[in-house]
Amino acid sequence: MPYYTGCSRTKRNHLTKRLQKNKRKKECSTQKFGRGFGYVPVMLGVCFLSIAGLYLATVNASAVRGAQVNEIEKEIAILKSERTELQIIEAQLRHELQKTDVIAQHGMKAIEVAEYISAYDDRTVATR
């Protein structure tokens, strides 16, 4: 224990106690260092939860995009089928238009009732 000169007894006692406290602090500093890492599990938990949240948000966003793509593909399929139907109708209308043009060019007249003559009677059966 150091000897303090020029100090009162109470001052010396105070300084001595303070030195002893500092020694104890130095001895216990490794224990405080170990206890000081209590925030590490909390930070790891926060990091884990934030990464999990980002992952879920990404998966959800891609699922929504996938659903939108699926709806658009269905619309494309419907439009393709409508296009083929409209092409068939267009071909039929062009044929009718060509027929009327040919009739008008050659000066033909439309008949009201058409009677067809058949060389075969309705009772014939194919033989083999």
Number of C-alpha atoms within 10 A of each C-alpha: 6 8 8 13 8 8 11 10 11 9 12 16 13 12 15 16 12 12 14 13 12 12 12 11 13 12 11 11 12 11 11 12 10 9 10 10 10 10 10 10 10 11 11 11 12 12 12 12 12 12 12 12 12 12 12 12 12 12 12 12 12 12 12 12 12 12 12 12 12 12 12 12 12 12 11 12 12 11 12 12 11 12 12 11 12 12 12 12 12 12 12 12 12 12 12 12 12 12 12 13 12 12 13 11 9 8 9 10 8 9 6 5 6 7 5 6 7 7 6 7 8 7 5 7 7 4 4 3
